[in-house]
């Protein structure tokens, strides 16, 4: 997979291609868990803007899923969320600078990574189907526009138009737009752990369970995909070491502003690419949009973003997940690699990506040992 030439409309379309992953947890943290909209939005906006400038590729920024689920379920207080972000960022920096992540990138079998890619893509598509079921009409019009517009009028930004089409359908069915927002500038408030107990819970309950997921799906797999999707000189800007340093630094600096713990993601990279993004302009554009919302419209941000129907977000996830799962490298995999691929994919889908990577690694290791045993017997 090699990138086509970047176009302005492609960057606009790709900028919003990962909203299906971003918005549900972002809105849940603000509207359900009561986190500060300003801190959450400024965190995502600043990280996205930095991402566009540093990688100059359509790298996404996503909430860390395990921590985000805990936040929405009420399992972490704001000070504990900040502790999870700071601790997770520092641990990721330590692992990167010590060479541990580079070692993992060398020794993890390719079959395990391909299986992880299949499992993560299938999970995205499955979640997308669930969202689409909550709003089938919005999902249907969004899918129709996402698939049809690029063929009928190449170059149009299909994602924004599909989202607008879904909103229009929702309004026609009796929905209502939120009131017009009133701009009011406000900086995020500083949020820090209230003491040792909050800092400890943030580390043990938030940061440590999330770490294997981040290493697998937000460091190793995005770096591999970048090497497949972009020429070597461009892909080198998204190598494992740089991803680890950037993600660790961003969380350490932004968590005290009330940001959710954040990372990159393989599915988001494929989603933004699928919908036309080829450069860092796409994440920078989304980052500027979220920064503006967080700094000037924080009080109304949840209502504004909530106007996008869940079914339309599901359509985005279905297409992006399918694209990630059915890669050319997977189709070309050798027959002897398929057990490890299947083990990684099934475990990632049923449990989580970190365990999926471990399962694929174990199966591939067992295959390698079994292949070596007959040779040793013959040699003796």
C-alpha positions in Angstrom: 0.0 0.0 0.0 1.6 3.3 -1.1 0.0 6.7 -0.6 -1.5 8.7 -3.5 -0.8 12.4 -3.8 -2.2 14.5 -0.9 -5.1 16.8 -1.7 -6.7 19.4 0.4 -10.1 17.7 0.2 -8.5 14.4 1.1 -6.9 15.8 4.2 -10.3 17.4 5.2 -12.0 14.0 4.7 -9.4 12.0 6.5 -9.2 14.4 9.4 -12.6 13.2 10.6 -12.2 9.6 9.7 -11.4 8.4 13.2 -14.3 10.1 15.0 -16.0 6.7 15.5 -13.2 5.7 17.9 -12.6 9.1 19.4 -16.1 10.5 20.1 -17.8 7.8 22.1 -15.2 7.8 24.9 -14.6 11.5 24.7 -18.3 12.2 25.1 -18.7 9.6 27.8 -15.9 11.1 29.8 -17.5 14.6 29.7 -21.2 13.9 29.7 -21.3 10.7 31.9 -18.2 10.9 34.1 -18.3 14.7 34.5 -14.7 15.4 33.4 -13.9 18.9 32.4 -14.7 19.4 28.7 -12.1 22.1 28.4 -9.3 19.8 29.8 -10.3 16.8 27.7 -10.7 18.7 24.4 -7.6 20.8 24.9 -5.6 17.6 25.6 -6.8 16.0 22.4 -6.4 19.1 20.4 -2.8 19.8 21.5 -1.7 16.2 21.0 -3.3 16.1 17.6 -1.6 19.3 16.5 1.7 18.1 17.8 1.2 14.8 16.0 0.7 16.5 12.7 3.8 18.6 13.1 6.1 15.8 14.4 5.2 12.9 12.2 3.8 14.8 9.2 1.7 11.7 8.6 -2.1 11.0 9.3 -1.3 9.5 12.7 -4.5 9.6 14.9 -4.8 10.4 18.6 -7.3 8.2 20.5 -8.3 7.8 24.2 -6.6 4.9 25.9 -9.5 2.4 25.9 -9.0 0.6 29.2 -8.7 3.9 31.2 -11.5 5.5 29.2 -13.9 2.6 30.1 -12.9 2.9 33.8 -13.6 6.7 33.7 -17.0 6.3 32.1 -17.9 3.5 34.6 -17.0 5.8 37.5 -14.0 3.8 38.5 -11.5 6.7 38.5 -11.7 10.2 40.0 -10.2 13.2 38.1 -7.1 13.1 40.2 -6.7 9.4 39.6 -7.1 9.9 35.8 -4.3 12.5 36.0 -2.1 10.1 37.9 -2.8 7.4 35.3 -1.8 9.7 32.5 1.4 10.9 34.2 2.5 7.5 35.4 1.7 5.8 32.0 3.6 8.5 30.2 6.7 8.2 32.4 6.6 4.4 32.1 6.3 4.5 28.4 9.2 7.0 28.2 11.4 4.7 30.4 10.6 1.6 28.2 11.3 3.6 25.0 14.6 5.2 26.1 15.9 1.9 27.7 15.5 0.2 24.3 12.8 -2.3 25.5 10.3 -1.2 22.8 12.9 -1.5 20.1 13.7 -5.0 21.3 10.0 -5.9 21.2 9.7 -4.6 17.7 12.6 -6.9 16.6 11.5 -10.1 18.4 7.7 -10.1 18.0 6.8 -12.5 15.2 5.3 -11.0 12.1 2.5 -13.5 12.1 1.5 -12.4 15.6 1.3 -8.8 14.5 -0.7 -9.7 11.4 -3.1 -11.6 13.7 -3.3 -8.6 16.0 -4.2 -6.4 13.0 -7.0 -8.8 11.9 -8.3 -8.9 15.5 -8.3 -5.2 16.1 -9.9 -4.6 12.7 -12.7 -7.1 13.4 -13.2 -5.5 16.8 -13.6 -2.1 15.3 -16.1 -3.4 12.7 -18.1 -5.3 15.4 -18.3 -2.2 17.6 -19.4 -0.2 14.5 -22.2 -2.7 13.9 -23.4 -2.2 17.5 -23.4 1.6 17.0 -25.1 1.3 13.6 -27.8 -0.9 15.2 -28.8 2.0 17.5 -29.4 4.2 14.5 -29.8 2.1 11.3 -31.2 5.0 9.2 -28.3 7.3 10.0 -25.8 4.4 9.5 -27.4 3.6 6.2 -27.2 7.1 4.8 -23.7 7.5 6.1 -22.5 4.2 4.5 -24.2 5.2 1.2 -22.5 8.5 1.1 -19.1 7.2 2.3 -19.1 4.5 -0.4 -20.8 6.4 -3.2 -19.4 9.9 -3.1 -15.8 9.0 -3.8 -17.0 7.1 -6.9 -19.4 9.7 -8.1 -17.4 12.8 -7.4 -13.7 11.9 -6.7 -12.0 14.4 -4.4 -15.0 15.3 -2.3 -14.4 15.0 1.5 -16.8 12.1 2.1 -16.6 11.9 5.9 -17.9 15.4 6.7 -20.6 15.2 4.1 -21.7 11.8 5.3 -21.9 13.1 8.9 -23.9 16.1 7.7 -26.2 13.8 5.8 -26.8 11.7 8.9 -27.5 14.8 11.0 -29.9 16.1 8.3 -31.7 12.7 8.3 -31.9 12.8 12.1 -33.4 16.3 12.0 -36.0 15.2 9.4 -37.0 12.3 11.7 -37.8 14.8 14.5 -34.4 15.4 16.1 -33.4 18.9 17.2 -30.1 20.8 16.8 -28.5 22.0 20.0 -28.8 25.7 20.8 -26.3 28.0 19.2 -23.2 28.2 21.4 -21.9 31.4 23.0 -18.1 31.7 22.8 -16.4 32.2 26.1 -12.6 31.8 26.4 -11.3 29.7 29.4 -8.1 27.8 30.0 -8.3 24.3 31.5 -7.9 24.0 35.2 -4.9 22.1 36.6 -5.8 18.6 37.9 -3.4 16.7 40.0 -3.7 13.6 42.4 -5.0 14.7 45.8 -2.5 12.5 47.7 -0.6 9.2 47.7 -3.8 7.1 47.6 -5.1 8.8 44.4 -1.6 8.6 42.8 -1.3 4.9 43.7 -4.8 4.0 42.3 -4.0 5.9 39.1 -0.9 3.8 38.7 -2.2 0.4 39.7 -5.8 0.6 38.4 -5.3 2.9 35.4 -1.8 3.0 34.0 -0.5 -0.6 34.5 -3.5 -2.5 33.0 -3.5 -0.1 30.0 0.3 -0.4 29.3 0.3 -3.8 27.4 -2.6 -2.5 25.2 -0.7 0.7 24.4 2.5 -1.2 23.5 0.7 -3.6 21.2 -1.9 -1.5 19.4 -0.6 2.1 19.8 3.2 1.6 19.3 4.2 -1.7 17.6 1.3 -2.0 15.1 1.1 1.7 14.0 4.8 1.6 13.3 4.5 -1.5 11.2 1.5 -0.1 9.3 3.4 3.1 8.6 6.2 1.1 7.0 3.6 -0.7 4.8 1.6 2.4 3.8 4.3 5.1 3.2 7.8 5.3 1.6 10.7 4.5 3.9 11.7 8.1 4.5 8.2 9.1 5.6 7.6 5.9 7.6 10.8 6.5 9.5 9.1 9.5 11.1 6.7 7.1 12.8 9.2 4.5 14.1 8.6 2.7 17.4 11.0 4.9 19.3 9.5 8.2 18.2 6.0 7.0 18.8 7.0 5.9 22.4 8.7 9.2 23.1 6.0 11.4 21.7 3.1 9.4 23.4 4.9 9.3 26.8 5.8 13.0 26.7 2.3 14.1 25.6 0.6 12.2 28.4 3.1 13.4 31.0 2.6 17.1 30.1 -1.2 17.1 29.2 -2.6 14.9 32.0 -2.2 17.7 34.6 -4.5 19.9 32.4 -7.4 17.5 32.8 -6.7 15.4 29.6 -7.7 11.8 29.3 -4.7 9.4 28.8 -4.2 9.3 25.1 -2.3 7.2 22.5 -2.0 6.6 18.8 -3.9 3.7 17.2 -3.5 1.3 14.3 -7.2 1.5 13.4 -7.2 5.3 13.4 -4.2 5.4 11.1 -6.0 3.2 8.6 -9.3 5.1 9.0 -7.7 8.5 8.2 -5.8 7.0 5.3 -8.9 5.2 3.9 -10.8 8.5 3.8 -8.1 10.5 2.0 -5.5 11.7 4.5 -1.9 11.4 3.5 0.0 14.0 5.6 0.0 15.6 9.0 -2.5 18.2 7.9 -5.4 15.8 8.8 -4.6 15.4 12.5 -3.6 19.1 12.7 -7.0 20.2 11.3 -8.9 18.0 13.8 -6.6 19.2 16.6 -7.3 22.9 15.8 -11.0 22.2 15.7 -10.9 20.5 19.2 -8.7 23.2 20.6 -11.2 25.8 19.5 -14.0 23.9 21.1 -12.1 23.3 24.3 -10.9 26.9 24.7 -14.0 28.9 23.5 -17.0 26.5 23.6 -16.3 24.1 26.4 -19.7 24.5 28.1 -21.5 23.5 24.8 -19.0 21.1 23.4 -20.7 17.9 24.5 -24.0 19.0 23.0 -22.4 20.1 19.8 -20.4 16.8 19.3 -23.4 14.8 20.5 -25.4 16.0 17.5 -23.6 13.5 15.4 -25.8 10.3 15.3 -24.2 7.2 16.8 -25.2 5.3 13.7 -23.0 7.5 11.5 -20.0 6.9 13.8 -20.7 3.2 13.5 -20.5 3.4 9.7 -17.1 5.0 10.0 -15.9 2.1 12.3 -17.3 -0.6 10.0 -15.4 0.7 7.0 -12.2 1.5 8.8 -12.2 -1.8 10.7 -12.8 -3.8 7.5 -10.0 -2.0 5.8 -7.6 -2.8 8.7 -8.6 -6.4 9.0 -8.4 -7.4 5.4 -4.9 -6.2 4.5 -2.9 -7.4 1.5 -0.1 -8.8 3.8 -2.7 -11.0 5.6 -3.9 -12.4 2.3 -0.3 -13.2 1.3 0.7 -14.9 4.6 2.2 -18.4 4.3 0.0 -21.4 5.3 2.4 -22.3 8.2 1.8 -18.8 9.7 -2.0 -19.1 9.8 -2.3 -20.8 13.3 -0.4 -17.9 14.9 -2.4 -15.4 13.0 -5.7 -17.1 14.0 -4.6 -17.3 17.6 -3.7 -13.7 17.8 -6.8 -12.5 16.0 -9.3 -14.6 18.0 -7.7 -13.7 21.3 -7.5 -10.0 20.4 -11.2 -10.0 19.4 -12.5 -12.0 22.4 -10.2 -10.6 25.1 -7.9 -7.7 24.1 -5.0 -6.8 21.8 -2.2 -7.3 24.3 -3.3 -10.9 25.1 -3.8 -11.5 21.3 -0.2 -10.5 20.6 1.0 -12.8 23.4 -1.1 -15.7 22.1 0.2 -15.3 18.5 3.7 -15.1 19.9 3.3 -18.3 21.9 1.8 -20.3 18.9 4.5 -19.0 16.6 7.2 -19.9 19.1 5.8 -23.4 19.5 5.8 -23.9 15.7 9.4 -22.8 15.5 10.4 -25.2 18.2 8.6 -28.1 16.6 10.3 -27.3 13.3 13.7 -27.3 14.9 13.2 -30.6 16.8 13.3 -32.9 13.7 16.5 -31.1 12.6 18.2 -31.8 15.9 17.2 -35.4 15.7 18.6 -35.8 12.2 21.8 -34.0 13.3 22.3 -36.5 16.1 
